[in-house]
Amino acid sequence: MKSLYTFLLLTVLAIGSLSGKEPSPADKKATKETVYLFRSLFRLQNMGVMYGHQDDLMYGSNWWYEKGRSDTRDFTGDYPAVAGFELGHLEHGHERSLDSVSFAQITEQIKAHFKRGGVITISWHPDNPLTMQDPVSKTRRQGGTAWDVSSKDVVASILPGGKNYKIFSTWLDRLATFFIGLKDDHGTPIPVIFRPYHEHSGSFFWWGTDICTDKEYIDLWKYTVRYLRDKKNIHNILYAYNTDWVATREQYMRGYPGDDIIDMLSLDMYDRGEKFGLELDNALGFVIQEAVKRSKLTALSETGPRRGMDNWWSSVLLPVVTKYPVGYVLTWRHSYGSRFSMSGGSGQPFPDDFMNFYKSPRTLFLKEIQFADIYKK
Ligand code: BMA
């Protein structure tokens, strides 16, 4: 069943690449491979939904960095199509992330996943550049971190003219160095999807909706993209706009930085109860419609199962995400040492029902997208 589907997929992809009317990344100077990635993803999102997993290549709840290992592959026999990585604490020039993952090893795994023809997505939970300087706030829970929402002045303070402008520019310099370092063995820059300042509709990060004004949020985005793209000449990044739970289109679009900045419209929604299916359906409805209208990519960039539910993957997630052209759905990290894995503590990295999701002809894992040669056509 899956191979017939793959054949059809390839046929449609081939027709798509001949039609000549294809959408392009916001960055007019995007590298050839980045343009191909954008177009491949654009076509693939009509074919099926890719599976993505955060830190899949770095660790699982009971193993730590074994090159080539992956919870998804251990369980299904295939890697996820999309591999997620996190850059929090790279801004300080540290060797390891806020989750203790080595940035050198992240770079290594990004190269490996690119070589296999997989998609790479990157999140960033930067510390709070304002409150981290205050010794008193550092004593509070989450003080000085991305989750420190004790001051509403932080975004204004890092924009041009603000007192933390210099510090934040240094942080962006470090990000730039990291992105520039993402090259394959031939020196080709590796395209990545970067999703900073995520879950803007919530107010649990210092860039959240009640912590800064919409204008400040938009300015932060514009400043960041122009810094990396125009000042640092980095052209291997696709930028993803993202919110947490939203009920209306207006709520979703609040703070949207513009079509000249953004390549992907994405949504994060975790299952917290029975209404999830309907709420996700509603939100994806307008998010996808906006994306299609603007010729942008789409993703359910973070989601996770309802506690105690055995058949969540096949009965809740799959029916909704296959109703719309959703590019990928990503579930979050299996944090090392945690007693409860996604399968509720059974010792497996996923519940049995994950196999139904994997086997569906509408889901795409690495082998299926390898056929599409996403960086070459
Ligand atoms: C969060 C949690 C944190 C983690 C952060 C960045 O949602 O998983 O434990 O530090 O993501 O990966």
Residues whose N, C-alpha, C, O or C-beta is under 5 A from the ligand:
A	BS01	BMA	E86 L98 D99 H125
